[in-house]
């Protein structure tokens, strides 16, 4: 059975547009390579934080809606996002079908 997920991740604000596009493409590909189908992947907005994260006071929020049969894509995304200096935080929410 397919599950619906929403991943929100925060990209560091000082990244240039080309590098941001490359980052988003890379992480979208990590999801699809691991069996997920992306419904949409888009920037939400640049927002100010309530507190500093990794030395930054704001970040670019990016939202990905996807479906997946299992947790493989989500687990791999989380694992690799932790190693990326350009992703400050990420959160995955399982959506009701």
Residue, then its C-alpha position, 0 to 999 in steps of 0.5 A: x500500500x502506498x503511503x503519502x509523506x511530506x518532507x520539509x527541509x530548510x536550506x541555508x540562506x546563503x546558497x546560490x541559486x544554481x547550487x540550490x537547484x542542484x541540491x533539490x535535484x539531488x535530494x529528489x533523485x535520492x527519493x525516486x531512486x529509492x522507490x518514491x514517486x514525487x507529487x511536487x517539490x517546491x520552495x515554500x519561502x525564506x523565513x526567519x527562525x525563532x532561534x539560530x540554527x547552525x549560525x543562521x537566523x533564516x533559511x529557505x524552506x523547501x517542501x516535497x510531497x511524495x508517495x512510497x510503498x515503504x520507508x526506504x526512500x525516507x530513511x535514505x533521505x534522512x540519512x543523507x540530509x544529516x551529512x549535507x552542510x546545506x540542509x539545516x533541518x528536515x522533518x518528515x510527516x506521514x499524511x493520511x491517504 
